[in-house]
């Protein structure tokens, strides 16, 4: 006995509903994979940008030293205390003011050693990916990484040729994981170090987390 037209319609509708649910499920899985993949790609791009910024800023500081025989820091800074990462617009500004020729006291020749794009605010209200925007009064500020924190800067301020990280934000161990004895830490090569805390803000226990110009 052949199915009636109403039975055919019911069967076709049932198949269509099952197929629709399968398609929705597949689309959900694909969207989830795409979102995860795009997030990883974005983080890789940010990490690459941070590595480039760290290298460029380190080179700019060393170029300043070549020209002036001193580092781009205020005259009253005579120790190795680093400029730590922060969300404040003044975190590493003493160095950036000199490198961008805003501070004529430290950079009297007015040479621009560093030029970069202006930072923009993200959805969390943090400045990211560039220099704090210059105002009409020529007040500069920090150079920010892609995650909304200023780059950390370590400079041999006392000129003893042995630069060690003495701050608290960057958590890395020079010899092995768990080794926090300062006596075992090696000096930062070149007496200049620039770093970003990276995506995890150095919250892991891995050796040398973050992005470091001297590694």
Secondary structure, 3 states (H helix, E strand, C coil): CCCCHHHHHHHHHHHHHHHHHHHHHHHHHHHHHHHHHHHHHHHHHHHHHHHHHHHHHHHHHHHHHHHHCCCCCCCCCCCCCCECCCCCCCCCHHHHHHHCCCCCCCCCCCCCCCCCCECEECCCCCEECEECCCCCCCCCCCEECCCCCECEEEECCCCCCCCCCCCCCCCCCCCCCCCCCHHHCCCCHHHEEEEECCCCCCCCCCCCCCEECCC
